[in-house]
Amino acid sequence: MTLKTLPGESYPIGATVEKDGKHGVNFCIFSKEATFIELLLFAGQNDPQPSHTIPLDTKTNRTHYYWHIFVEGLKAGQIYAYRVHGPFDLSQGHRFNPEKVLLDPYAKAIVGSSIYNREAAKQPGDNCAQALRGVVVDTETYDWEGDWTQKPRLRQPYSKSVIYEMHVGGFTRHPNSGVAPEKKGTFAGLIEPEKIAYLKSLGITAVELLPIHYFDVEDVKPGLQNYWGYSTIGFFAPHSYYSSDQSPLGPVNEFRDMVKALHKEGIEVILDVVFNHTAEGDERGPTLNFRGIDNSTYYILEEDHSQYKNYAGCGNTFRGNHPIVGRFILDCLHYWVTEMHVDGFRFDLASILSRDSSGTPLEDLRGTTPDILWIIESDPVLAGTKLIAEAWDAAGLYDVGRFVELADWFAEWNGPFRDDVRCFVKGDDGMVPRLASRILGSPDIYHREDVDINRSINFVTCHDGFTLNDLVSYDEKHNEGNGEDNCDGDNHNNSWNCGVEGETNDSVINTLRLQQIKNFFTILFLSQGTPMILMGDEIKRTQRGNNNVYCQNNELSWFNWDGVESEYDLWCFLRRLIYFTQGLELFNQEERLEVAYNNPNHPHISWHGVKLGEPDWSDYSHCLAFSLRHPEKKEYLHVMLNAYWEPLEFELPWLGDDEHWYRVVDTSLPIDKTICELDVAVEVTTGNYTTNGRSCVVLMAKAKH
């Protein structure tokens, strides 16, 4: 069949369905250095060869750096790819190779997973029969049922947010998930009614999804499978492995179904995005798209241009502060917000985006240079979305505090919160002053008084590292199954096994471990900032001591739903803790709490030790007490933290005759008695409270029952 073509337009970039007047698809791709480009059209998603190969004329189908063509009669669902010709000149950073079939960076759906071969994209020779292909998507045909039009965007403030870091596949992939086989590990499985109910009942307001952009499952050692997804191939396309519908357009619509269903239940969707490197790796890696389209534009190269800067630790570095790449990133974010209704983004290794186009760190993140971070923050389409930075990279650039200090809307993962809370709970010296700062919203890191304190994303665990159960069960990582001789993963975990390495039947040790888990949760939710918990920590999910399960797509990493029953009491404890703290105005503040003696009429905090007004800040101290008070809302808490082995008797603040202290939380008590509803809380009848070793206690003042 002969196809009729027209020159096409240089905008929009990607493949766009035209329905007004002329009917067909406009294709457009950027390449500054290419000398010739061919558009490949496929009749079937796994066909070894294209049904049509259309050359793009350098005169009629090129406008400056953009190559374009309009093909009449094509529709949504059309499968396509490119071959790009140009110089192979390493001294100039050019790696054009027309033997390789290339994926459109703007492809909104991707097919070919069953035929894809990473090695074929590395080795000499034609890889057409084993290459991924893009799919033309019509974004206007989906029925959102009023999401964001009849029903306003959720835009939950950080002060009222509880974030749940989740892996889409791992959440329902386990054999005991109760999800139909075809939906296990998919977007559809995540929104089964009982799964959404599980999240909502726990008190979750936002899910932060590990990468769902199309990634390379083969970017690991032989015999393993990339699980986390930090190896992106297609930034505009949902990962097809997470779709129960394997038709060309299935993943796009199933992702939208997931977002729509979560929004109906008041749960926001935040995507973990990886704009710091791609799946193409270093100079030995495959040619999949960017490398073969315009290598010297898309990547930061070494001075000799034959190798890549490696600030991400994954072989290459995406050149985010190049105008073309910056535009690509912005277009991508726009698409996920406007067409996929995403509520926010967590930027993996975001400090790489604070490097200029040569890799040098920028001094000013918002003004004197065309900095992509400032462009993102000031963009009107992204206004109102959550922007969260992992404010470091793998080459030593550590920007925690800088994103919040120099930007108005970025929040940050607070790495020092994780480290300092871990160290205090396990009993390290010198941690009390640091813990106090973390509880107060980290004023030593976030200096600006006009900054919303909830832009500190507080966490004890995340995907990268031990689970909470393993944090209290292992002194050392056990990553032998990753095939790297246990050399991968962080050695600096601040973990403590409570006496025995790994699983044990010792009831004393298991009781202590559970108590430590409760301590971590209690401190997390009593601290100023936005709490984030890791999927499965609420049911003691274990990875058997592996702190780097990036390549473990198996039961080691998946959510084990049997734990919902076996650890139900822990789940209930966390649920009650979330509802208790989130229900108090004390934990819905945007401004930092005042120290009591500064402004007693403002919500405030006061520090104590075992004696009132006498906190022990010494290096050898392992205890801290503090009072939180909101005079207007008549909220008054007294918290006692004891990381010693021995019990300590704490003095309690005096109350008037019409109020008494009631115990809400005591982590030394059995799990089913650790926390109680305020209306059945136990009255404290003396002026002191004995806080057992390795425990946390929360008292609340209220009128006598």
C-alpha positions as CSV (number, residue, x, y, z in Angstrom):
1,M,0.0,0.0,0.0
2,T,1.3,3.4,-1.0
3,L,1.1,6.1,1.8
4,K,0.5,9.7,1.0
5,T,2.7,12.1,2.8
6,L,3.1,15.8,3.3
7,P,6.1,17.8,4.6
8,G,4.6,18.0,8.1
9,E,5.3,20.5,10.9
10,S,8.1,21.0,13.4
11,Y,5.7,21.2,16.3
12,P,4.5,19.5,18.4
13,I,7.5,17.1,18.8
14,G,6.6,13.4,18.8
15,A,3.8,11.7,17.0
16,T,0.5,13.7,16.9
17,V,-2.9,12.6,15.6
18,E,-4.5,15.2,13.4
19,K,-8.3,15.0,13.1
20,D,-9.3,18.5,11.9
21,G,-9.2,18.8,8.1
22,K,-6.5,16.4,7.1
23,H,-6.6,13.1,8.9
24,G,-3.3,11.3,9.8
25,V,-0.3,11.6,12.0
26,N,2.4,14.3,12.2
27,F,5.8,12.9,13.2
28,C,8.6,15.2,14.4
29,I,12.0,14.4,16.0
30,F,14.9,16.6,17.0
31,S,18.5,16.0,15.8
32,K,21.0,18.8,15.2
33,E,23.7,16.6,13.8
34,A,21.8,14.0,11.8
35,T,22.3,13.9,8.0
36,F,19.4,11.7,7.1
37,I,16.4,10.1,8.9
38,E,14.0,7.3,8.1
39,L,10.6,6.8,9.6
40,L,9.7,3.1,10.0
41,L,6.1,2.0,10.2
42,F,5.2,-1.5,11.5
43,A,1.9,-3.4,10.9
44,G,2.3,-5.4,14.1
45,Q,4.0,-4.7,17.4
46,N,6.4,-7.7,17.1
47,D,6.9,-7.7,13.3
48,P,10.6,-8.2,12.5
49,Q,10.6,-5.6,9.7
50,P,8.6,-2.5,9.0
51,S,5.8,-2.5,6.5
52,H,6.9,1.0,5.3
53,T,10.2,2.9,5.4
54,I,9.7,6.6,4.7
55,P,12.8,8.7,4.0
56,L,12.7,12.3,5.4
57,D,14.1,14.7,2.8
58,T,16.7,17.1,4.1
59,K,15.0,20.0,2.4
60,T,11.3,19.5,2.6
61,N,11.2,17.5,5.8
62,R,13.6,19.5,7.9
63,T,13.2,22.8,9.7
64,H,16.4,23.8,11.4
65,Y,17.1,21.0,13.9
66,Y,13.6,19.3,13.6
67,W,12.8,16.5,11.2
68,H,9.1,16.1,10.4
69,I,6.6,14.4,8.1
70,F,2.8,14.0,7.9
71,V,1.4,10.6,6.9
72,E,-2.2,10.7,5.8
73,G,-4.6,8.0,7.0
74,L,-2.6,6.8,10.0
75,K,-4.4,6.6,13.4
76,A,-3.8,6.1,17.1
77,G,-2.2,2.7,17.6
78,Q,0.2,3.0,14.7
79,I,3.6,1.5,15.6
80,Y,6.7,3.3,14.5
81,A,10.5,3.9,15.0
82,Y,13.4,5.6,13.4
83,R,16.8,5.1,11.8
84,V,19.0,8.1,12.1
85,H,22.1,8.6,9.9
86,G,25.0,10.8,10.7
87,P,28.7,10.9,11.6
88,F,30.3,8.4,14.0
89,D,33.0,10.7,15.3
90,L,33.9,10.1,19.0
91,S,36.2,13.2,19.1
92,Q,33.0,15.2,18.5
93,G,30.8,13.0,20.7
94,H,28.8,11.7,17.7
95,R,27.6,8.1,17.8
96,F,25.2,7.8,14.9
97,N,24.5,4.2,13.8
98,P,21.8,3.6,11.2
99,E,22.0,-0.1,11.9
100,K,20.1,0.5,15.1
101,V,16.4,1.1,15.2
102,L,15.7,3.9,17.6
103,L,12.7,4.7,19.8
104,D,11.2,8.2,19.6
105,P,12.1,9.9,23.0
106,Y,8.6,11.4,22.9
107,A,6.8,8.1,22.3
108,K,3.8,8.0,24.6
109,A,3.4,4.2,24.5
110,I,6.1,1.5,23.8
111,V,5.7,-2.0,22.4
112,G,8.2,-4.8,21.6
113,S,9.0,-6.0,25.1
114,S,8.7,-9.7,24.1
115,I,11.2,-9.3,21.3
116,Y,13.5,-6.7,22.8
117,N,17.2,-7.7,23.3
118,R,19.5,-5.2,25.0
119,E,22.6,-7.0,23.7
120,A,21.4,-6.6,20.1
121,A,21.4,-2.8,20.7
122,K,25.0,-3.0,21.8
123,Q,26.6,-5.4,19.3
124,P,27.4,-4.6,15.6
125,G,24.6,-5.4,13.1
126,D,21.0,-4.6,12.5
127,N,18.7,-5.0,15.5
128,C,15.3,-4.2,13.9
129,A,13.8,-7.6,14.8
130,Q,14.8,-7.1,18.4
131,A,14.1,-3.4,18.9
132,L,11.4,-1.5,20.9
133,R,9.0,0.6,19.0
134,G,6.7,3.6,19.8
135,V,2.9,3.8,19.5
136,V,0.9,6.7,18.3
137,V,-1.4,7.8,21.1
138,D,-4.5,10.0,20.8
139,T,-4.6,11.8,24.2
140,E,-8.1,13.3,23.7
141,T,-10.3,10.1,23.6
142,Y,-10.0,9.1,27.3
143,D,-13.0,9.7,29.6
144,W,-11.7,11.2,32.9
145,E,-15.2,11.2,34.3
146,G,-14.8,14.8,35.5
147,D,-11.4,14.4,37.2
148,W,-9.9,17.8,37.5
149,T,-12.9,19.4,35.7
150,Q,-16.1,18.7,37.5
151,K,-14.0,17.5,40.5
152,P,-11.2,19.9,41.5
153,R,-7.6,18.8,41.9
154,L,-6.8,17.4,45.3
155,R,-3.8,19.6,46.0
156,Q,-3.5,18.3,49.5
157,P,-1.1,20.6,51.5
158,Y,2.0,19.0,52.8
159,S,0.9,19.7,56.3
160,K,-2.0,17.3,55.8
161,S,-0.1,14.7,53.8
162,V,1.1,11.2,54.6
163,I,3.2,9.8,51.8
164,Y,3.5,6.1,51.0
165,E,6.5,5.1,48.9
166,M,5.3,2.2,46.8
167,H,6.4,-0.1,44.0
168,V,3.5,-0.7,41.6
169,G,4.6,-4.2,40.7
170,G,5.6,-5.2,44.2
171,F,2.4,-4.1,45.8
172,T,0.2,-6.9,44.3
173,R,2.7,-9.3,42.6
174,H,2.9,-11.7,45.6
175,P,0.9,-15.0,45.1
176,N,-1.1,-14.2,48.3
177,S,-2.2,-10.7,47.1
178,G,-5.7,-11.9,46.4
179,V,-5.6,-10.2,43.0
180,A,-6.6,-12.0,39.8
181,P,-3.5,-13.5,38.1
182,E,-3.7,-11.2,35.1
183,K,-3.8,-8.1,37.3
184,K,-1.0,-9.0,39.7
185,G,1.7,-6.4,39.7
186,T,-0.2,-4.0,37.6
187,F,-1.8,-0.6,37.7
188,A,-5.2,-2.4,37.7
189,G,-4.1,-4.6,40.6
190,L,-3.2,-1.6,42.7
191,I,-6.7,-0.2,42.5
192,E,-8.6,-3.3,43.3
193,P,-11.2,-2.0,45.8
194,E,-9.7,-3.8,48.8
195,K,-6.2,-2.4,47.9
196,I,-7.4,1.2,47.8
197,A,-9.3,0.6,51.0
198,Y,-6.2,-0.7,52.6
199,L,-4.3,2.5,51.8
200,K,-7.1,4.8,52.7
201,S,-7.8,3.1,56.0
202,L,-4.2,3.4,57.0
203,G,-4.4,7.1,56.5
204,I,-2.4,7.5,53.3
205,T,-3.0,10.7,51.3
206,A,-0.4,10.2,48.5
207,V,1.4,7.3,46.9
208,E,4.9,8.0,45.7
209,L,5.5,5.4,42.9
210,L,8.9,4.1,42.1
211,P,9.6,4.7,38.4
212,I,6.7,3.8,36.1
213,H,8.2,5.3,33.0
214,Y,9.2,2.6,30.5
215,F,12.5,1.1,31.7
216,D,14.9,-1.6,30.7
217,V,14.3,-4.8,32.6
218,E,17.5,-6.2,31.1
219,D,19.8,-3.5,32.6
220,V,21.1,-5.9,35.2
221,K,23.4,-8.9,35.5
222,P,22.3,-12.1,33.6
223,G,19.7,-14.1,35.4
224,L,18.3,-11.1,37.3
225,Q,15.7,-8.5,36.3
226,N,15.6,-4.8,36.9
227,Y,13.0,-4.3,39.6
228,W,13.2,-0.7,40.8
229,G,13.0,0.9,37.3
230,Y,15.8,3.5,37.6
231,S,16.9,2.7,34.0
232,T,14.5,4.7,31.8
233,I,14.1,4.2,28.1
234,G,10.8,6.1,27.5
235,F,10.0,9.0,29.7
236,F,6.6,9.7,28.2
237,A,5.4,6.1,28.3
238,P,4.0,4.0,31.2
239,H,6.0,0.8,31.8
240,S,4.0,-1.9,29.8
241,Y,5.0,-4.6,32.3
242,Y,2.7,-2.9,34.8
243,S,-0.4,-3.2,32.6
244,S,-2.8,-6.1,32.5
245,D,-3.9,-4.8,29.1
246,Q,-1.0,-5.6,26.7
247,S,-2.6,-4.0,23.6
248,P,-0.5,-1.1,22.2
249,L,-2.6,1.5,24.0
250,G,-3.4,-0.5,27.1
251,P,-0.7,0.7,29.5
252,V,-1.7,4.4,28.8
253,N,-5.3,3.9,29.6
254,E,-4.7,1.5,32.5
255,F,-2.4,4.1,34.1
256,R,-5.1,6.7,33.8
257,D,-7.7,4.3,35.3
258,M,-5.4,4.0,38.3
259,V,-5.0,7.7,38.7
260,K,-8.7,8.3,38.3
261,A,-9.6,5.6,40.9
262,L,-7.0,6.9,43.5
263,H,-8.3,10.5,43.0
264,K,-11.8,9.4,43.7
265,E,-10.7,8.2,47.1
266,G,-8.7,11.3,47.8
267,I,-5.2,9.8,47.2
268,E,-2.7,11.8,45.2
269,V,-0.2,10.2,42.8
270,I,3.5,11.3,42.8
271,L,5.9,9.9,40.3
272,D,9.6,9.1,40.9
273,V,11.2,10.6,37.8
274,V,14.8,9.8,36.7
275,F,16.0,12.8,34.7
276,N,19.7,12.2,35.7
277,H,20.6,9.3,33.5
278,T,19.1,6.8,31.0
279,A,19.2,3.1,30.2
280,E,21.8,3.6,27.5
281,G,24.6,3.5,30.2
282,D,28.2,4.3,29.4
283,E,30.2,4.0,26.1
284,R,29.7,0.2,26.2
285,G,26.0,0.5,26.5
286,P,23.2,0.0,24.0
287,T,22.0,2.5,21.4
288,L,18.3,2.8,22.1
289,N,17.3,6.4,21.4
290,F,19.1,9.5,22.7
291,R,22.6,8.1,21.9
292,G,21.7,7.4,18.3
293,I,19.6,10.6,17.8
294,D,22.1,13.2,19.1
295,N,24.5,11.9,21.6
296,S,26.5,15.1,22.2
297,T,23.3,17.1,22.9
298,Y,21.6,14.7,25.4
299,Y,24.5,13.7,27.5
300,I,27.3,15.4,29.5
301,L,30.5,14.1,28.0
302,E,34.1,14.0,29.2
303,E,36.6,16.4,27.7
304,D,37.7,13.9,25.0
305,H,33.9,13.4,24.1
306,S,34.4,9.6,23.8
307,Q,33.2,8.9,27.3
308,Y,30.4,10.0,29.6
309,K,30.4,12.0,32.8
310,N,28.9,9.6,35.5
311,Y,27.4,11.7,38.2
312,A,24.5,9.2,38.7
313,G,26.7,6.2,39.1
314,C,24.9,4.4,36.3
315,G,27.2,5.1,33.3
316,N,26.0,8.4,31.9
317,T,24.5,11.7,32.9
318,F,21.5,13.4,31.2
319,R,22.3,16.9,30.2
320,G,19.3,18.6,31.9
321,N,20.6,22.2,31.6
322,H,21.1,22.0,27.8
323,P,18.2,24.0,26.3
324,I,17.0,21.0,24.2
325,V,17.1,18.5,27.0
326,G,15.6,21.0,29.4
327,R,12.7,21.5,27.0
328,F,12.4,17.7,26.8
329,I,12.1,17.4,30.6
330,L,9.6,20.2,30.8
331,D,7.5,18.7,28.0
332,C,7.5,15.4,29.7
333,L,6.4,16.9,33.1
334,H,3.7,18.8,31.3
335,Y,2.4,15.6,29.6
336,W,2.2,13.7,32.9
337,V,0.3,16.5,34.5
338,T,-2.1,17.6,31.8
339,E,-2.8,14.3,30.1
340,M,-2.2,11.8,32.9
341,H,-3.3,13.9,35.9
342,V,-0.3,13.3,38.0
343,D,-0.2,15.3,41.2
344,G,3.6,15.6,41.7
345,F,7.1,14.4,41.1
346,R,10.0,13.2,43.2
347,F,13.2,14.0,41.3
348,D,15.8,11.2,41.7
349,L,19.3,12.5,42.3
350,A,18.0,16.0,41.7
351,S,21.4,17.6,42.4
352,I,22.4,16.5,38.9
353,L,19.9,19.0,37.6
354,S,21.7,21.7,39.5
355,R,24.8,21.1,37.4
356,D,25.3,23.1,34.2
357,S,25.5,21.6,30.7
358,S,29.2,20.7,31.3
359,G,28.6,19.2,34.8
360,T,29.8,22.1,36.9
361,P,27.5,22.8,40.0
362,L,25.5,26.0,39.6
363,E,25.9,28.6,42.3
364,D,22.4,30.1,41.8
365,L,19.4,27.7,41.3
366,R,17.0,30.4,40.3
367,G,18.0,33.3,38.2
368,T,21.3,34.1,36.5
369,T,21.4,31.0,34.3
370,P,18.8,29.0,32.3
371,D,18.6,26.5,35.1
372,I,16.1,23.7,34.6
373,L,15.1,23.6,38.3
374,W,14.1,27.3,38.2
375,I,12.3,26.7,34.9
376,I,10.4,23.8,36.5
377,E,9.5,25.7,39.6
378,S,8.3,28.8,37.8
379,D,6.3,26.9,35.2
380,P,2.6,27.7,35.2
381,V,1.5,24.2,34.1
382,L,3.4,22.7,37.1
383,A,2.1,25.3,39.6
384,G,0.3,23.5,42.4
385,T,2.0,20.1,41.8
386,K,4.3,18.6,44.5
387,L,7.9,18.9,43.5
388,I,10.2,16.8,45.7
389,A,14.0,16.7,45.4
390,E,16.4,13.9,46.3
391,A,18.9,16.6,46.9
392,W,22.2,14.8,46.3
393,D,23.9,12.8,43.5
394,A,26.4,9.9,43.2
395,A,29.4,12.2,42.7
396,G,29.4,13.9,46.1
397,L,27.2,16.9,45.4
398,Y,25.0,17.2,48.5
399,D,22.3,19.9,48.4
400,V,20.0,19.0,51.3
401,G,18.6,22.4,52.5
402,R,19.6,24.2,49.3
403,F,16.5,23.3,47.2
404,V,14.3,24.6,50.0
405,E,16.4,27.6,50.8
406,L,16.8,28.8,47.2
407,A,13.5,27.7,45.7
408,D,9.9,28.5,46.7
409,W,8.1,25.3,45.9
410,F,10.6,22.4,46.0
411,A,10.4,20.0,49.0
412,E,13.3,17.7,49.9
413,W,13.9,14.2,51.2
414,N,15.5,15.0,54.5
415,G,18.4,12.6,54.6
416,P,19.7,13.8,58.0
417,F,16.3,13.1,59.6
418,R,16.7,9.4,58.6
419,D,20.3,9.2,59.8
420,D,19.9,11.1,63.1
421,V,16.7,9.3,64.2
422,R,18.2,6.0,63.4
423,C,21.3,6.8,65.5
424,F,19.3,8.1,68.4
425,V,17.0,5.1,68.6
426,K,19.8,2.6,68.4
427,G,21.6,4.4,71.2
428,D,24.5,6.3,69.7
429,D,26.2,9.1,71.7
430,G,25.9,12.7,70.8
431,M,22.5,12.5,69.2
432,V,20.1,14.4,71.5
433,P,20.7,17.9,70.1
434,R,20.5,16.6,66.5
435,L,17.3,14.7,67.3
436,A,15.8,17.8,68.8
437,S,16.5,19.7,65.6
438,R,14.9,17.0,63.5
439,I,11.8,17.0,65.7
440,L,11.6,20.8,65.3
441,G,11.7,20.6,61.5
442,S,15.5,20.8,61.0
443,P,16.0,24.5,61.5
444,D,19.8,23.9,61.3
445,I,19.2,22.8,57.6
446,Y,16.2,24.9,56.6
447,H,17.1,28.4,57.8
448,R,14.5,30.5,56.2
449,E,11.7,31.3,58.6
450,D,9.2,32.0,55.8
451,V,9.6,28.4,54.5
452,D,6.8,25.9,55.0
453,I,8.4,23.4,57.5
454,N,6.5,20.6,55.8
455,R,8.8,20.9,52.7
456,S,11.0,18.6,54.8
457,I,10.0,15.1,53.8
458,N,10.8,13.1,56.9
459,F,11.5,9.4,56.6
460,V,13.3,6.6,58.4
461,T,13.3,4.1,55.5
462,C,12.8,4.3,51.7
463,H,13.3,1.9,48.8
464,D,17.0,2.5,48.9
465,G,18.3,0.6,52.0
466,F,16.9,-1.6,54.7
467,T,13.2,-2.0,55.4
468,L,12.2,-0.9,58.9
469,N,12.0,-4.6,60.0
470,D,15.5,-5.2,58.6
471,L,16.8,-2.0,60.2
472,V,16.3,-3.5,63.6
473,S,17.3,-7.1,62.6
474,Y,20.6,-6.7,60.8
475,D,23.9,-5.0,61.6
476,E,25.3,-5.7,58.1
477,K,23.8,-5.8,54.6
478,H,23.4,-9.2,52.9
479,N,23.3,-8.5,49.2
480,E,24.9,-11.7,47.9
481,G,21.9,-12.5,45.8
482,N,22.6,-9.5,43.6
483,G,25.7,-11.1,42.1
484,E,28.1,-8.4,43.1
485,D,29.9,-10.1,46.0
486,N,28.0,-8.0,48.5
487,C,29.9,-4.9,47.3
488,D,26.7,-3.1,46.2
489,G,24.4,-1.1,48.5
490,D,25.3,1.3,51.2
491,N,27.6,0.1,54.0
492,H,26.5,3.0,56.3
493,N,23.1,1.9,57.5
494,N,23.0,3.0,61.1
495,S,21.2,-0.3,61.8
496,W,21.2,-2.5,64.9
497,N,20.1,-6.1,65.1
498,C,19.1,-6.0,68.8
499,G,21.4,-8.9,69.6
500,V,21.2,-11.5,66.8
501,E,21.8,-11.1,63.1
502,G,18.7,-11.9,61.1
503,E,15.6,-13.8,62.0
504,T,15.4,-15.4,65.4
505,N,13.0,-17.3,67.6
506,D,14.3,-15.4,70.7
507,S,11.2,-13.8,72.1
508,V,13.1,-11.2,74.1
509,I,14.9,-10.0,71.0
510,N,11.8,-10.0,68.9
511,T,10.0,-8.0,71.5
512,L,12.8,-5.4,71.5
513,R,12.8,-5.2,67.7
514,L,9.0,-4.6,67.6
515,Q,9.5,-1.9,70.3
516,Q,12.2,-0.2,68.2
517,I,9.9,-0.2,65.2
518,K,7.2,1.5,67.3
519,N,9.8,4.0,68.4
520,F,10.7,4.9,64.9
521,F,7.1,5.4,63.8
522,T,6.3,7.4,66.9
523,I,9.2,9.9,66.4
524,L,8.5,10.1,62.7
525,F,4.9,11.2,63.2
526,L,5.7,13.5,66.2
527,S,8.2,15.5,64.2
528,Q,7.5,18.7,62.3
529,G,7.5,18.0,58.5
530,T,5.8,15.7,56.1
531,P,6.0,12.0,57.0
532,M,6.8,9.3,54.4
533,I,6.7,5.6,55.0
534,L,8.0,2.7,52.9
535,M,5.6,0.1,51.5
536,G,5.3,-2.8,53.9
537,D,7.0,-1.3,56.9
538,E,3.6,-1.3,58.6
539,I,3.6,-5.1,58.4
540,K,7.3,-5.8,59.1
541,R,8.1,-6.5,55.4
542,T,11.6,-8.1,55.2
543,Q,14.2,-8.3,52.5
544,R,16.3,-10.8,54.5
545,G,19.0,-8.1,55.0
546,N,19.3,-7.1,51.4
547,N,19.5,-3.3,51.3
548,N,19.7,-2.9,47.5
549,V,16.9,-5.0,45.9
550,Y,17.1,-3.1,42.6
551,C,17.4,-6.4,40.8
552,Q,15.2,-8.7,42.9
553,N,11.8,-8.9,41.2
554,N,10.7,-11.7,43.4
555,E,9.1,-12.4,46.8
556,L,12.2,-10.9,48.5
557,S,10.9,-7.5,47.4
558,W,7.2,-7.9,47.0
559,F,4.5,-7.0,49.6
560,N,3.6,-10.1,51.5
561,W,-0.1,-9.8,52.2
562,D,0.0,-12.5,54.8
563,G,1.6,-9.9,57.0
564,V,-1.6,-7.9,57.1
565,E,-3.0,-10.6,59.3
566,S,0.1,-11.7,61.2
567,E,1.1,-8.1,62.0
568,Y,-2.4,-6.7,62.3
569,D,-1.7,-5.2,65.7
570,L,1.3,-3.2,64.3
571,W,-0.8,-2.1,61.4
572,C,-3.4,-0.9,63.8
573,F,-0.8,0.9,66.0
574,L,0.4,2.8,63.0
575,R,-3.1,3.6,61.8
576,R,-4.1,5.0,65.1
577,L,-0.8,7.0,65.4
578,I,-1.4,8.5,62.0
579,Y,-5.0,9.4,62.8
580,F,-4.0,10.8,66.2
581,T,-1.2,13.1,65.0
582,Q,-2.9,14.1,61.7
583,G,-6.0,15.0,63.7
584,L,-4.1,17.6,65.8
585,E,-3.5,21.1,64.6
586,L,0.0,20.9,66.2
587,F,1.0,18.7,63.3
588,N,-0.8,20.8,60.6
589,Q,1.4,23.8,61.0
590,E,3.2,25.5,58.2
591,E,5.3,27.8,60.4
592,R,8.0,26.4,62.7
593,L,6.9,26.0,66.3
594,E,8.2,28.7,68.6
595,V,10.3,27.8,71.6
596,A,8.0,28.3,74.5
597,Y,9.8,31.2,76.2
598,N,9.7,33.3,72.9
599,N,5.9,33.4,72.3
600,P,3.6,31.5,74.7
601,N,0.5,32.4,72.7
602,H,1.8,30.9,69.5
603,P,2.0,27.1,69.0
604,H,5.2,26.2,70.7
605,I,7.6,23.5,72.0
606,S,9.6,23.4,75.2
607,W,12.5,21.0,75.9
608,H,13.0,19.0,79.0
609,G,15.0,16.1,80.5
610,V,14.0,13.9,83.4
611,K,13.5,17.2,85.2
612,L,11.3,19.9,83.7
613,G,13.2,22.6,81.8
614,E,16.5,20.8,82.1
615,P,17.2,18.9,78.8
616,D,20.5,17.0,78.8
617,W,22.3,18.0,75.7
618,S,25.6,16.2,76.6
619,D,27.2,13.7,74.3
620,Y,26.4,10.9,76.7
621,S,22.7,11.7,77.0
622,H,20.2,9.3,75.5
623,C,16.9,10.8,76.6
624,L,14.8,13.8,75.7
625,A,11.4,15.1,76.7
626,F,9.4,17.9,75.1
627,S,6.0,19.5,75.4
628,L,4.0,20.6,72.4
629,R,1.2,23.2,73.0
630,H,-1.3,24.9,70.8
631,P,-3.1,27.4,73.1
632,E,-5.8,28.4,70.6
633,K,-6.8,24.8,69.9
634,K,-6.2,23.7,73.5
635,E,-3.8,20.9,72.4
636,Y,-1.1,20.0,74.9
637,L,1.2,17.0,74.5
638,H,4.1,15.8,76.6
639,V,6.5,13.4,75.0
640,M,9.3,11.4,76.7
641,L,12.0,9.5,74.7
642,N,14.3,7.1,76.5
643,A,17.0,5.4,74.5
644,Y,18.8,4.1,77.7
645,W,18.4,0.5,78.7
646,E,17.2,1.6,82.2
647,P,13.8,3.1,83.0
648,L,13.8,6.8,83.8
649,E,11.3,8.8,85.9
650,F,10.3,12.0,84.1
651,E,8.7,15.0,85.8
652,L,5.5,16.1,84.2
653,P,4.4,19.7,83.6
654,W,1.9,21.0,86.1
655,L,-1.7,21.3,84.9
656,G,-4.6,23.2,86.4
657,D,-7.2,21.5,88.5
658,D,-9.5,21.0,85.5
659,E,-7.0,19.0,83.4
660,H,-5.1,15.8,83.8
661,W,-2.5,13.9,81.8
662,Y,-3.6,10.8,79.9
663,R,-1.3,8.2,78.3
664,V,-1.9,7.9,74.6
665,V,1.2,6.0,73.6
666,D,3.7,3.9,75.5
667,T,5.9,1.8,73.1
668,S,7.1,-0.5,76.0
669,L,3.6,-1.9,76.4
670,P,2.4,-5.0,74.4
671,I,1.6,-4.1,70.8
672,D,-2.2,-4.3,71.3
673,K,-1.9,-1.8,74.2
674,T,0.7,0.5,72.9
675,I,-1.7,3.2,71.7
676,C,-5.3,3.9,72.7
677,E,-8.0,6.3,71.7
678,L,-8.1,9.4,73.7
679,D,-11.6,8.7,75.2
680,V,-10.2,5.5,76.8
681,A,-6.7,6.7,77.5
682,V,-5.2,5.9,80.9
683,E,-5.1,8.8,83.4
684,V,-1.7,9.6,85.0
685,T,-2.4,10.3,88.6
686,T,1.1,11.4,89.8
687,G,3.4,14.2,88.8
688,N,5.9,11.8,87.3
689,Y,5.9,9.1,84.7
690,T,8.3,6.1,84.5
691,T,9.4,5.6,80.9
692,N,10.9,2.2,80.4
693,G,14.2,1.7,78.6
694,R,14.2,1.9,74.8
695,S,10.7,3.4,74.6
696,C,8.7,6.5,73.8
697,V,5.7,7.8,75.7
698,V,3.1,10.4,74.6
699,L,0.8,12.0,77.1
700,M,-2.1,14.4,76.3
701,A,-3.7,16.9,78.6
702,K,-7.5,17.0,78.8
703,A,-10.4,17.4,81.1
704,K,-10.9,14.5,83.5
705,H,-13.2,11.7,82.1
